[in-house]
Amino acid sequence: VRLQRQGAVQPSEEAAPSNGIGLFNLPFHTTAADLEPLLAAQPGFQSLHMVRRRDGSFRGYAFAYFSTVEHASQCRAHLKGMTVGGQTVDVRFASQGVPCEAVVQADV
């Protein structure tokens, strides 16, 4: 039996609209300081989550959260086709909206 490493599985369909968007195919040297000014200029921007490996290195994707689905949709449309560090960013709705911390705070 030969084992081969396969690339990341890409979903065939985008998630339903939510208040979160995923920013994929970002260069590994991207920082929150690079993305926050772009996102903060968008209405309803609330937070940015840079996804990291256990060693702390950036994995090449991040999630941005907005106050409403409409704000996330507007930002997604605005950022579509954007390039960062020579790479075209894939902007998709996040499969889950509000981050867990926000859900806990909202229920208090």
C-alpha positions as CSV (number, residue, x, y, z in Angstrom):
1,V,0.0,0.0,0.0
2,R,1.4,3.3,-1.0
3,L,0.4,6.4,1.0
4,Q,0.4,9.8,-0.7
5,R,-0.2,13.1,0.8
6,Q,-3.1,14.9,-0.7
7,G,-3.6,18.6,-0.9
8,A,-6.2,20.4,1.3
9,V,-9.7,19.5,0.4
10,Q,-11.5,22.5,-1.1
11,P,-15.3,22.7,-0.6
12,S,-17.2,22.5,-3.9
13,E,-19.8,25.0,-2.6
14,E,-19.4,28.1,-0.6
15,A,-21.0,28.2,2.8
16,A,-24.2,30.1,3.3
17,P,-23.9,33.8,4.0
18,S,-22.9,34.6,7.6
19,N,-21.4,37.4,9.5
20,G,-17.9,36.0,9.0
21,I,-15.7,35.8,5.9
22,G,-12.6,33.6,5.3
23,L,-9.6,35.1,3.6
24,F,-7.7,32.2,2.0
25,N,-4.4,32.0,0.0
26,L,-2.7,34.7,1.9
27,P,1.1,34.8,1.9
28,F,2.6,33.2,4.9
29,H,4.4,36.5,5.9
30,T,1.0,38.3,6.2
31,T,0.3,39.9,9.5
32,A,-2.7,41.2,11.3
33,A,-1.2,44.7,10.8
34,D,-1.4,44.1,7.0
35,L,-5.1,43.1,7.0
36,E,-6.7,45.2,9.8
37,P,-6.5,48.6,7.9
38,L,-8.3,47.0,4.9
39,L,-11.0,45.4,7.1
40,A,-11.4,48.3,9.6
41,A,-12.4,50.6,6.6
42,Q,-15.4,48.3,6.0
43,P,-18.7,49.0,7.8
44,G,-19.4,46.7,10.8
45,F,-15.9,45.2,11.1
46,Q,-15.5,43.7,14.6
47,S,-12.6,41.3,14.7
48,L,-9.9,39.4,12.8
49,H,-8.6,35.9,13.6
50,M,-5.3,34.9,12.1
51,V,-5.1,31.1,12.0
52,R,-1.7,29.8,13.3
53,R,0.1,26.5,13.6
54,R,1.1,25.2,17.0
55,D,4.5,26.7,16.6
56,G,2.9,30.2,16.1
57,S,3.6,30.5,12.3
58,F,0.7,31.8,10.1
59,R,-1.1,29.2,8.1
60,G,-2.1,31.4,5.2
61,Y,-5.7,32.1,6.1
62,A,-7.7,34.3,8.4
63,F,-11.3,35.0,9.4
64,A,-12.9,38.4,9.7
65,Y,-16.2,39.0,11.6
66,F,-18.7,41.7,11.1
67,S,-21.8,43.0,13.0
68,T,-24.2,41.8,10.4
69,V,-24.4,39.4,7.5
70,E,-25.0,42.4,5.2
71,H,-21.7,44.0,6.3
72,A,-19.9,40.7,5.7
73,S,-21.4,40.5,2.3
74,Q,-20.4,44.0,1.4
75,C,-16.8,43.4,2.5
76,R,-16.7,40.1,0.6
77,A,-17.8,41.9,-2.6
78,H,-15.3,44.7,-1.9
79,L,-12.3,42.4,-1.4
80,K,-13.1,40.0,-4.2
81,G,-10.1,39.8,-6.6
82,M,-7.8,41.5,-4.1
83,T,-4.1,40.6,-4.2
84,V,-1.8,40.5,-1.2
85,G,1.9,39.9,-1.7
86,G,1.3,39.0,-5.4
87,Q,-1.3,36.3,-4.5
88,T,-5.0,36.6,-5.3
89,V,-7.0,36.2,-2.1
90,D,-9.9,33.7,-2.1
91,V,-12.7,35.5,-0.1
92,R,-15.5,33.2,1.1
93,F,-18.2,33.2,3.7
94,A,-17.1,31.4,6.9
95,S,-19.0,28.2,7.6
96,Q,-19.6,29.5,11.1
97,G,-20.5,33.1,11.8
98,V,-20.0,34.7,15.2
99,P,-16.9,33.6,17.0
100,C,-17.4,31.5,20.2
101,E,-16.3,34.3,22.5
102,A,-18.9,36.7,21.0
103,V,-21.6,34.1,21.5
104,V,-20.7,33.7,25.1
105,Q,-20.6,37.4,25.7
106,A,-23.9,37.9,23.9
107,D,-25.6,35.4,26.2
108,V,-24.4,37.0,29.4
